[in-house]
Amino acid sequence: INPRRKDVQIHPNVQVKKLMSGVTTNTTSDALRIPSSGNKAFWAEVAGTGAVTATVAIYGCRTPVAENGVLLATITLTDTTRDQDAAATSTAPYPYMYAITTNVTGTGATVNVEVFY
């Protein structure tokens, strides 16, 4: 797998797009093109040293600009060293999606966010 690619096929029927990778601050990702039809599942992870936290909000939007989107899912992460979780599947037909991180805390805390479709 090429780490520079934002979309990767992990199974013949499943693609994954990285909305964020290695994020260490509260930030907004770029709005990335996602196929508008079909199911999408959202996954997020925070990892660091000691207690780590992050809140990830995932939005759908009509344009390639990461603003004024509709909230599709929120994932709250908190644990010691690492936590990951997924949000319920969405069938929302937005052509673009982006993520916003808040409450990123912990020594060396980094956040990764992916959408599976």
C-alpha positions as CSV (number, residue, x, y, z in Angstrom):
1,I,0.0,0.0,0.0
2,N,1.4,3.4,-1.0
3,P,1.1,5.7,2.1
4,R,0.8,8.8,-0.1
5,R,-2.4,7.6,-1.8
6,K,-5.6,8.7,-0.2
7,D,-7.7,5.9,-1.6
8,V,-6.8,2.2,-1.3
9,Q,-8.7,-1.0,-2.2
10,I,-8.6,-3.2,0.9
11,H,-11.0,-5.9,-0.4
12,P,-12.4,-6.5,-3.9
13,N,-15.7,-4.9,-2.7
14,V,-14.3,-2.3,-0.3
15,Q,-12.4,0.9,-0.9
16,V,-11.0,3.2,1.8
17,K,-10.2,6.9,1.6
18,K,-8.0,8.6,4.3
19,L,-9.7,11.8,5.3
20,M,-6.9,12.5,7.8
21,S,-3.6,10.9,8.6
22,G,-1.2,11.7,11.4
23,V,-3.1,14.8,12.6
24,T,-1.7,16.2,15.9
25,T,-3.9,19.3,16.4
26,N,-7.5,20.5,16.1
27,T,-7.9,20.9,12.4
28,T,-10.1,20.5,9.3
29,S,-9.2,18.1,6.5
30,D,-9.6,18.8,2.8
31,A,-12.9,17.9,1.3
32,L,-12.3,14.7,-0.6
33,R,-14.4,13.2,-3.5
34,I,-16.3,10.1,-2.3
35,P,-18.6,8.0,-4.5
36,S,-22.1,9.4,-3.8
37,S,-23.9,6.1,-4.0
38,G,-23.8,3.2,-1.6
39,N,-23.0,2.7,2.0
40,K,-20.1,4.5,3.8
41,A,-18.6,3.6,7.2
42,F,-16.5,5.9,9.2
43,W,-13.5,4.9,11.3
44,A,-11.2,7.0,13.5
45,E,-8.2,6.3,15.8
46,V,-6.1,8.3,18.3
47,A,-2.7,7.0,19.5
48,G,0.0,8.5,21.7
49,T,1.6,8.1,25.1
50,G,-0.5,8.0,28.3
51,A,-4.1,9.3,28.2
52,V,-5.2,10.4,24.7
53,T,-8.4,11.9,23.5
54,A,-9.9,13.2,20.3
55,T,-13.3,14.0,18.9
56,V,-13.8,13.6,15.2
57,A,-16.8,15.1,13.3
58,I,-17.4,13.8,9.7
59,Y,-19.3,16.0,7.3
60,G,-20.8,15.6,3.8
61,C,-20.9,18.5,1.4
62,R,-21.9,19.3,-2.2
63,T,-18.7,21.2,-3.1
64,P,-14.9,20.5,-2.8
65,V,-14.7,23.1,0.0
66,A,-14.5,21.9,3.6
67,E,-17.2,24.2,5.0
68,N,-20.9,24.4,5.4
69,G,-21.3,20.6,5.4
70,V,-23.9,18.4,7.0
71,L,-22.8,16.5,10.1
72,L,-22.9,12.7,9.3
73,A,-21.1,11.2,12.3
74,T,-19.3,12.1,15.5
75,I,-16.7,9.7,17.0
76,T,-15.4,10.4,20.5
77,L,-12.1,8.7,21.4
78,T,-10.5,8.5,24.8
79,D,-8.3,5.9,26.4
80,T,-4.8,5.1,27.5
81,T,-2.2,4.9,24.6
82,R,-4.8,4.1,21.8
83,D,-8.4,4.2,21.0
84,Q,-10.4,3.5,17.8
85,D,-14.0,3.4,17.0
86,A,-16.4,3.4,14.0
87,A,-19.6,5.2,13.4
88,A,-22.8,3.8,12.0
89,T,-23.1,3.3,8.2
90,S,-24.4,6.3,6.2
91,T,-26.2,6.2,2.9
92,A,-26.0,10.0,2.5
93,P,-25.3,10.8,-1.1
94,Y,-22.8,13.6,-0.7
95,P,-20.0,13.8,-3.3
96,Y,-17.5,15.2,-0.9
97,M,-16.6,14.5,2.7
98,Y,-14.3,16.1,5.3
99,A,-13.4,15.7,8.9
100,I,-12.8,18.1,11.8
101,T,-10.9,17.2,14.9
102,T,-11.4,18.8,18.3
103,N,-10.2,18.0,21.8
104,V,-6.9,16.3,20.5
105,T,-4.9,15.8,23.8
106,G,-2.2,13.6,25.1
107,T,1.6,13.3,24.6
108,G,2.2,12.6,20.9
109,A,-1.5,12.1,20.2
110,T,-2.1,11.6,16.5
111,V,-5.4,11.1,14.8
112,N,-6.3,9.0,11.7
113,V,-9.7,9.1,10.0
114,E,-10.9,6.9,7.2
115,V,-14.1,6.3,5.2
116,F,-14.9,2.9,3.8
117,Y,-17.2,2.5,0.8
